[in-house]
Amino acid sequence: MTGSAALKIKTAHTAEIIISGTWKLRGRNDRPSAHIKKILAKGSIASVHIKANNLGAWDSSLINFLVKIFEALDAKNISVRMDEMPVGACRLVQLARTSEDAKVRPNGRARTGTVDFIKNIGTHCRDGAEQFAFFCGDLWRGTRDFIRGKTRIREEEFAVILQDVGVRALPIVTLISFLVGLIISFISILQLSKFGASIYVADLVGIAMMREMGCLMTGVIMSGRTGAAFAANIGAMVANDEVDALQTAGFSKVHFLVIPRVLALTMMMPLLCVFSSFVGVFGGLCSSMFMTKLTITQYCTQTANAVCIGDFCVGIVKSVFFGLLIASIGCSRGLRCGRSAEAVGLATTSAVVVSITAIIAADALFAVIFSMLNI
């Protein structure tokens, strides 16, 4: 069993390598070094076309031959075409070259030299944005089908998710919101008392909690709690091949896994935001009563006069958007998880980091928009 490769110089700038015969590991196959030397000896060849002619059975020996040809010619900026080779061989060559480029040295540095840090950041951002855009498209189509009644969600599962993202999140939301209101009030009292304006602590705490801190702190808490849980749960299902089993059984992973979670968190976030805002105001009241001579009546009256319905609605609008953002990112990272325990941890960490970054960036964008609209 022998595999042969014939080199033909077509023009001064092009050449062909014709592959034929049976390529087996135990056979007497042609070596690529002789062909590489002939091509490089010409000096003017800029393109090489690899073709298959009467190619019989082949295994990794053919792939090894082609990979060595590719590596040697790429180093000399000579283009190589394989469009007339078997599709399987082309895919294996591409996979082998990709794996070779991804290898690292024992000290963790790239094999090919210094990594272009800025290029890598741009590549990761582009790939992440592209994958998230595809996910948002699938989510939109699934939501549209759900609204039209073409699909439905399981009521029992949806009730469990609602309880998990709502009622079970109240303790941590209560604690954090109370402490945030307490801290804002404490800092405000230290500064405003210098001017004898301690009464305006109620204004500052009320507006800050209703417009910004209530929805923002709730978003941060839910990113670390619920967004991470979504990524971990779905990621574990991907790692255990449960998502593949769902699709094999004819279930859509978006309808079955994503839409109930996104809908539940989007519904519960406004309620948690309202609760967080009032708990924060109560924390400010507690701090003011102990550090100033303000009474409960004075504080509540001043807060009611300072906070308008627009401030309340701003927080509600932000919280709805934050809930949609957190749930989408958590589910997206879970579906993109690898098939190992380490990959589940990485997906969970990524979901938390990306969610917190996204809601802070969105909050800044909302601040600019509301300022332009005088809201």
NUFI-887051 format. One line per field, with one value per residue (C-alpha): residue number from 1; y, x, z. Coordinates in steps of 0.5 Angstrom, whole numbers, plus 500, padded with zeros to 3 digits. Layout:
num c(NUM, ...)
v c(Y, ...)
u c(X, ...)
w c(Z, ...)
end
This chain:
num c(1, 2, 3, 4, 5, 6, 7, 8, 9, 10, 11, 12, 13, 14, 15, 16, 17, 18, 19, 20, 21, 22, 23, 24, 25, 26, 27, 28, 29, 30, 31, 32, 33, 34, 35, 36, 37, 38, 39, 40, 41, 42, 43, 44, 45, 46, 47, 48, 49, 50, 51, 52, 53, 54, 55, 56, 57, 58, 59, 60, 61, 62, 63, 64, 65, 66, 67, 68, 69, 70, 71, 72, 73, 74, 75, 76, 77, 78, 79, 80, 81, 82, 83, 84, 85, 86, 87, 88, 89, 90, 91, 92, 93, 94, 95, 96, 97, 98, 99, 100, 101, 102, 103, 104, 105, 106, 107, 108, 109, 110, 111, 112, 113, 114, 115, 116, 117, 118, 119, 120, 121, 122, 123, 124, 125, 126, 127, 128, 129, 130, 131, 132, 133, 134, 135, 136, 137, 138, 139, 140, 141, 142, 143, 144, 145, 146, 147, 148, 149, 150, 151, 152, 153, 154, 155, 156, 157, 158, 159, 160, 161, 162, 163, 164, 165, 166, 167, 168, 169, 170, 171, 172, 173, 174, 175, 176, 177, 178, 179, 180, 181, 182, 183, 184, 185, 186, 187, 188, 189, 190, 191, 192, 193, 194, 195, 196, 197, 198, 199, 200, 201, 202, 203, 204, 205, 206, 207, 208, 209, 210, 211, 212, 213, 214, 215, 216, 217, 218, 219, 220, 221, 222, 223, 224, 225, 226, 227, 228, 229, 230, 231, 232, 233, 234, 235, 236, 237, 238, 239, 240, 241, 242, 243, 244, 245, 246, 247, 248, 249, 250, 251, 252, 253, 254, 255, 256, 257, 258, 259, 260, 261, 262, 263, 264, 265, 266, 267, 268, 269, 270, 271, 272, 273, 274, 275, 276, 277, 278, 279, 280, 281, 282, 283, 284, 285, 286, 287, 288, 289, 290, 291, 292, 293, 294, 295, 296, 297, 298, 299, 300, 301, 302, 303, 304, 305, 306, 307, 308, 309, 310, 311, 312, 313, 314, 315, 316, 317, 318, 319, 320, 321, 322, 323, 324, 325, 326, 327, 328, 329, 330, 331, 332, 333, 334, 335, 336, 337, 338, 339, 340, 341, 342, 343, 344, 345, 346, 347, 348, 349, 350, 351, 352, 353, 354, 355, 356, 357, 358, 359, 360, 361, 362, 363, 364, 365, 366, 367, 368, 369, 370, 371, 372, 373, 374, 375)
v c(500, 506, 514, 518, 526, 529, 536, 540, 547, 550, 557, 561, 563, 557, 549, 543, 537, 531, 526, 519, 512, 509, 513, 508, 509, 502, 504, 507, 514, 520, 525, 532, 535, 533, 537, 543, 544, 544, 549, 553, 553, 556, 562, 565, 561, 564, 559, 552, 547, 541, 536, 529, 524, 516, 517, 511, 510, 514, 516, 520, 519, 524, 529, 529, 530, 536, 539, 539, 542, 548, 550, 550, 554, 559, 561, 563, 567, 562, 561, 553, 551, 544, 545, 539, 534, 530, 535, 530, 531, 539, 539, 535, 539, 545, 542, 540, 547, 550, 546, 547, 554, 554, 550, 553, 552, 550, 557, 558, 563, 562, 558, 563, 568, 574, 575, 581, 583, 588, 584, 578, 583, 585, 578, 576, 582, 581, 574, 575, 580, 576, 570, 574, 577, 570, 568, 575, 573, 566, 569, 574, 569, 564, 570, 572, 565, 565, 571, 568, 562, 557, 555, 554, 554, 549, 552, 548, 550, 557, 558, 555, 559, 565, 563, 562, 569, 573, 571, 567, 573, 578, 577, 579, 584, 587, 587, 590, 595, 597, 598, 602, 607, 607, 609, 614, 617, 617, 620, 626, 627, 629, 634, 637, 638, 643, 648, 646, 643, 636, 636, 635, 628, 625, 628, 626, 618, 618, 621, 616, 610, 611, 613, 610, 605, 601, 598, 598, 595, 590, 589, 587, 583, 579, 578, 575, 571, 569, 570, 566, 560, 561, 560, 554, 550, 551, 550, 543, 541, 542, 539, 533, 532, 534, 540, 535, 530, 535, 537, 530, 529, 535, 541, 547, 549, 557, 555, 550, 553, 560, 564, 561, 564, 571, 572, 570, 575, 581, 580, 580, 585, 591, 588, 587, 594, 598, 593, 595, 603, 603, 599, 604, 609, 606, 605, 612, 614, 610, 613, 620, 619, 616, 622, 628, 631, 629, 625, 620, 625, 630, 625, 622, 628, 631, 625, 625, 632, 631, 624, 625, 620, 621, 618, 612, 610, 611, 606, 601, 602, 601, 595, 592, 592, 590, 584, 582, 583, 579, 573, 574, 574, 568, 564, 565, 564, 557, 555, 557, 552, 547, 540, 540, 542, 547, 550, 550, 555, 559, 560, 562, 567, 570, 571, 575, 579, 581, 582, 587, 591, 591, 594, 599, 601, 601, 605, 610, 610, 611, 617, 620, 619, 621, 628, 629, 628, 632, 626)
u c(500, 503, 501, 504, 504, 506, 509, 507, 510, 504, 507, 512, 508, 503, 504, 500, 501, 497, 495, 494, 494, 493, 495, 496, 501, 504, 505, 511, 508, 512, 515, 513, 520, 522, 516, 517, 524, 523, 517, 522, 527, 523, 523, 517, 512, 506, 500, 500, 494, 493, 489, 486, 487, 485, 486, 484, 483, 487, 488, 492, 498, 495, 493, 500, 503, 498, 499, 507, 506, 501, 506, 512, 509, 505, 512, 514, 507, 505, 498, 495, 488, 485, 478, 479, 481, 476, 472, 474, 481, 480, 477, 482, 487, 484, 483, 490, 493, 488, 490, 497, 497, 493, 499, 502, 509, 509, 510, 503, 506, 504, 508, 508, 511, 508, 500, 497, 493, 489, 488, 485, 481, 478, 477, 473, 469, 467, 465, 462, 457, 456, 454, 450, 446, 444, 442, 437, 435, 433, 430, 426, 423, 421, 418, 414, 411, 410, 406, 402, 400, 404, 408, 407, 411, 410, 406, 409, 416, 415, 412, 418, 423, 418, 419, 427, 428, 423, 421, 428, 432, 428, 433, 439, 436, 433, 440, 444, 438, 438, 445, 446, 440, 444, 451, 448, 444, 450, 455, 449, 448, 456, 456, 449, 450, 455, 450, 445, 441, 440, 433, 435, 438, 431, 431, 438, 436, 429, 431, 438, 434, 428, 432, 439, 441, 434, 434, 442, 443, 438, 441, 448, 445, 441, 447, 451, 445, 440, 444, 450, 445, 442, 448, 450, 444, 444, 451, 451, 445, 450, 456, 451, 448, 441, 440, 442, 437, 432, 433, 433, 427, 424, 424, 427, 432, 430, 423, 424, 430, 431, 424, 421, 427, 427, 420, 420, 426, 423, 417, 420, 425, 420, 417, 424, 426, 420, 422, 429, 428, 423, 428, 433, 429, 427, 435, 436, 430, 434, 440, 437, 433, 439, 444, 439, 433, 429, 422, 419, 414, 418, 423, 417, 414, 420, 421, 414, 415, 422, 420, 416, 412, 417, 423, 419, 418, 425, 427, 421, 423, 431, 429, 425, 431, 436, 432, 432, 439, 441, 437, 439, 446, 446, 442, 447, 453, 450, 448, 455, 458, 463, 462, 466, 466, 471, 467, 461, 465, 468, 461, 458, 464, 463, 455, 456, 462, 458, 452, 454, 458, 452, 447, 452, 454, 446, 445, 450, 446, 439, 442, 444, 438, 433, 438, 437, 429, 429, 426)
w c(500, 498, 497, 492, 491, 484, 484, 477, 476, 472, 471, 474, 480, 481, 482, 483, 488, 486, 491, 489, 492, 499, 505, 511, 517, 515, 508, 504, 503, 500, 504, 504, 505, 498, 495, 500, 497, 490, 491, 495, 490, 485, 489, 485, 486, 490, 490, 491, 489, 492, 488, 489, 483, 484, 492, 496, 503, 507, 515, 519, 515, 509, 514, 517, 510, 508, 515, 514, 507, 510, 515, 511, 505, 510, 513, 506, 505, 500, 499, 499, 496, 498, 495, 491, 497, 501, 505, 511, 510, 509, 516, 520, 517, 519, 526, 527, 525, 530, 535, 534, 534, 541, 544, 550, 553, 560, 563, 560, 554, 547, 543, 537, 542, 545, 545, 542, 548, 544, 538, 543, 547, 541, 538, 545, 545, 538, 539, 545, 542, 536, 540, 545, 539, 536, 543, 543, 536, 539, 545, 541, 537, 543, 546, 540, 539, 547, 546, 540, 544, 540, 546, 553, 559, 565, 571, 576, 574, 573, 580, 583, 579, 581, 588, 588, 584, 589, 596, 597, 595, 600, 606, 602, 599, 605, 609, 603, 602, 609, 610, 604, 606, 613, 610, 605, 611, 615, 610, 609, 616, 617, 611, 612, 619, 618, 615, 619, 614, 617, 615, 607, 609, 608, 601, 599, 601, 598, 591, 591, 593, 589, 582, 583, 589, 590, 582, 582, 588, 587, 580, 583, 588, 583, 578, 584, 586, 581, 574, 577, 579, 572, 569, 573, 573, 565, 565, 569, 564, 558, 561, 563, 556, 558, 553, 548, 550, 550, 543, 541, 544, 540, 545, 544, 549, 549, 550, 555, 559, 558, 557, 564, 567, 563, 564, 572, 573, 569, 573, 580, 579, 579, 586, 589, 587, 590, 596, 596, 595, 601, 606, 604, 606, 613, 614, 613, 618, 623, 622, 622, 628, 632, 630, 629, 632, 626, 628, 624, 622, 620, 616, 612, 611, 608, 604, 601, 599, 596, 592, 586, 582, 576, 581, 583, 575, 573, 578, 576, 568, 570, 574, 569, 564, 569, 570, 563, 562, 568, 566, 559, 560, 565, 561, 555, 559, 561, 554, 552, 557, 556, 558, 564, 572, 570, 565, 569, 574, 569, 566, 573, 574, 567, 568, 574, 572, 565, 568, 574, 568, 564, 569, 571, 564, 563, 569, 566, 559, 563, 567, 560, 557, 563, 563, 556, 557, 563, 567)
end
